[in-house]
């Protein structure tokens, strides 16, 4: 089973989203609910993304399976709500 980083992107802050969340807006396949995120600071050149509202860790057999699990997620009901799914790859041994 693979693990995936799920990034919740939205024009509304995580604080506002959490205040409006209901108990039904949770998902059983999430291995680590993660956390809502505050404003970020970039280290190095460039700017931090200002629309990442939170993250979770999801377990699924494949990226396509992860996408199917997220189908109909409440985050999509938010105007301009977007979810990114990134597979967590093993780090090479030293």
One Martini backbone bead per residue (centre of mass of N, CA, C, O) as a GRO file, in nm:
protein
   94
    1UNK     BB    1   0.098   0.036   0.022
    2UNK     BB    2   0.045   0.366  -0.034
    3UNK     BB    3   0.145   0.706   0.011
    4UNK     BB    4  -0.027   1.031   0.040
    5UNK     BB    5  -0.021   1.364  -0.035
    6UNK     BB    6  -0.263   1.600   0.078
    7UNK     BB    7  -0.363   1.903  -0.074
    8UNK     BB    8  -0.534   2.191   0.039
    9UNK     BB    9  -0.682   2.422  -0.183
   10UNK     BB   10  -0.765   2.775  -0.106
   11UNK     BB   11  -0.908   3.099  -0.066
   12UNK     BB   12  -0.964   2.988   0.215
   13UNK     BB   13  -0.891   2.965   0.519
   14UNK     BB   14  -0.843   2.728   0.754
   15UNK     BB   15  -0.990   2.867   0.983
   16UNK     BB   16  -1.261   2.900   0.833
   17UNK     BB   17  -1.305   2.601   0.766
   18UNK     BB   18  -1.306   2.487   1.060
   19UNK     BB   19  -1.554   2.654   1.160
   20UNK     BB   20  -1.746   2.501   0.922
   21UNK     BB   21  -1.714   2.220   1.012
   22UNK     BB   22  -1.815   1.883   1.009
   23UNK     BB   23  -1.822   1.554   1.108
   24UNK     BB   24  -1.888   1.452   0.805
   25UNK     BB   25  -1.594   1.582   0.698
   26UNK     BB   26  -1.477   1.290   0.705
   27UNK     BB   27  -1.219   1.029   0.635
   28UNK     BB   28  -1.139   0.682   0.655
   29UNK     BB   29  -0.857   0.675   0.463
   30UNK     BB   30  -0.712   0.847   0.661
   31UNK     BB   31  -0.407   0.819   0.832
   32UNK     BB   32  -0.353   1.142   0.841
   33UNK     BB   33  -0.505   1.441   0.903
   34UNK     BB   34  -0.318   1.643   1.001
   35UNK     BB   35  -0.348   1.996   0.908
   36UNK     BB   36  -0.390   2.300   0.934
   37UNK     BB   37  -0.271   2.599   0.769
   38UNK     BB   38  -0.079   2.856   0.767
   39UNK     BB   39   0.119   3.080   0.681
   40UNK     BB   40   0.388   3.092   0.470
   41UNK     BB   41   0.749   3.047   0.428
   42UNK     BB   42   1.012   3.111   0.232
   43UNK     BB   43   1.309   2.932   0.140
   44UNK     BB   44   1.450   3.139  -0.060
   45UNK     BB   45   1.338   3.162  -0.361
   46UNK     BB   46   1.045   3.312  -0.351
   47UNK     BB   47   0.713   3.210  -0.287
   48UNK     BB   48   0.464   3.120  -0.102
   49UNK     BB   49   0.191   2.950  -0.086
   50UNK     BB   50  -0.142   3.092  -0.012
   51UNK     BB   51  -0.353   2.820  -0.074
   52UNK     BB   52  -0.265   2.633   0.162
   53UNK     BB   53  -0.480   2.482   0.411
   54UNK     BB   54  -0.380   2.168   0.399
   55UNK     BB   55  -0.326   1.824   0.526
   56UNK     BB   56  -0.277   1.474   0.429
   57UNK     BB   57  -0.271   1.117   0.480
   58UNK     BB   58  -0.294   0.861   0.233
   59UNK     BB   59  -0.417   0.532   0.175
   60UNK     BB   60  -0.323   0.339  -0.123
   61UNK     BB   61  -0.267   0.142  -0.407
   62UNK     BB   62  -0.305   0.416  -0.577
   63UNK     BB   63  -0.356   0.708  -0.730
   64UNK     BB   64  -0.633   0.632  -0.844
   65UNK     BB   65  -0.747   0.537  -0.571
   66UNK     BB   66  -0.717   0.808  -0.430
   67UNK     BB   67  -0.907   0.963  -0.619
   68UNK     BB   68  -1.158   0.793  -0.556
   69UNK     BB   69  -1.171   0.860  -0.253
   70UNK     BB   70  -1.199   1.186  -0.317
   71UNK     BB   71  -1.461   1.160  -0.430
   72UNK     BB   72  -1.673   1.408  -0.305
   73UNK     BB   73  -1.529   1.597  -0.143
   74UNK     BB   74  -1.600   1.876   0.048
   75UNK     BB   75  -1.381   2.066  -0.079
   76UNK     BB   76  -1.537   2.086  -0.364
   77UNK     BB   77  -1.770   2.288  -0.247
   78UNK     BB   78  -1.567   2.496  -0.274
   79UNK     BB   79  -1.471   2.765  -0.406
   80UNK     BB   80  -1.182   2.673  -0.565
   81UNK     BB   81  -1.137   2.390  -0.482
   82UNK     BB   82  -0.829   2.200  -0.424
   83UNK     BB   83  -0.663   1.882  -0.491
   84UNK     BB   84  -0.358   1.734  -0.407
   85UNK     BB   85  -0.167   1.440  -0.525
   86UNK     BB   86   0.116   1.281  -0.358
   87UNK     BB   87   0.355   1.061  -0.368
   88UNK     BB   88   0.534   0.880  -0.133
   89UNK     BB   89   0.864   0.833  -0.149
   90UNK     BB   90   1.133   0.668  -0.113
   91UNK     BB   91   1.425   0.697   0.045
   92UNK     BB   92   1.739   0.687   0.002
   93UNK     BB   93   2.001   0.527   0.095
   94UNK     BB   94   2.321   0.597   0.246
   0.00000   0.00000   0.00000
